[in-house]
């Protein structure tokens, strides 16, 4: 699907669902990572994540477009266009637009960070840390005893 095809789909959905014209640009933005789409307040353009189309198809894209068009039309009319606004939530329900898009991070595994456990020599208090620390510089906060890295 090209940007021209996307522009046509956005215009059609705007006319059919909202009964209002879409007079700005809609295009794919490969730099979007976690969001399905984005409405730009300054230019009134709509950006769509191409990964959403690749992973979920046209039906998912149409939902994202309806969601972004809710932002668009409410902003143009001067009404509440943000997610927390009542106008926005009512228009989402009226147009059957999804509040969130499907997860786009499928297939990516987040690396599990290594955890470090330090134990006080005197009182036995355990300290759990994500980052390794220099035990010569730090002491136990309860008894000021020396800390050792537990393996």
Residue pairs with C-beta under 8 A, 6 or more apart in sequence:
1 28
1 53
3 26
3 27
3 28
6 26
6 27
6 28
6 48
6 61
7 25
7 26
7 27
9 26
9 61
9 62
9 65
10 22
10 26
10 46
10 65
10 69
11 21
11 22
11 26
13 62
13 65
13 66
13 69
14 20
14 21
14 22
14 69
14 72
14 73
15 21
15 22
17 66
17 69
17 95
18 69
18 73
18 95
20 73
22 69
22 72
23 44
24 43
24 44
24 45
24 46
24 72
25 43
25 45
25 46
26 45
26 46
26 47
26 48
26 65
27 45
27 46
27 47
27 48
28 47
28 48
28 49
28 50
28 53
29 38
29 47
29 48
29 49
29 50
30 50
32 38
32 47
32 48
32 49
32 51
33 49
33 104
34 104
34 105
35 49
35 101
35 104
36 48
36 49
36 52
36 60
36 64
36 67
36 101
36 102
36 104
37 46
37 47
37 48
37 49
37 52
37 64
37 65
37 67
37 68
37 101
38 46
38 47
38 68
39 45
39 46
39 68
39 71
39 72
39 75
39 81
40 46
40 47
41 75
44 72
44 75
44 76
46 65
46 68
46 69
46 72
48 61
48 64
48 65
48 68
49 64
49 104
51 104
52 60
52 61
52 64
52 101
52 102
52 104
53 60
53 61
55 102
55 104
55 106
56 102
60 101
60 102
63 97
63 98
63 101
64 98
64 101
66 95
66 96
66 97
66 98
67 92
67 97
67 98
67 99
67 101
69 95
69 97
70 81
70 88
70 91
70 92
70 95
70 97
71 81
71 88
72 81
73 91
74 80
74 81
74 85
74 87
74 88
74 91
75 81
79 85
79 87
80 86
80 87
80 88
81 87
81 88
82 88
83 89
83 99
91 97
92 98
92 99
113 130
114 130
115 128
115 129
115 130
116 128
116 129
116 130
116 131
116 132
116 133
116 149
117 126
117 127
117 128
117 129
117 149
117 150
118 126
118 127
118 129
118 133
118 135
118 147
118 148
118 149
118 150
119 125
119 126
119 127
119 147
119 148
119 150
120 126
120 127
120 140
120 142
120 143
120 145
120 146
120 147
121 145
121 146
121 147
121 148
122 140
122 143
122 145
122 146
123 140
123 142
123 143
123 145
125 140
125 141
125 142
125 143
126 150
127 147
132 149
135 146
135 147
135 148
135 149
138 147
139 145
139 146
139 147
140 146
140 147
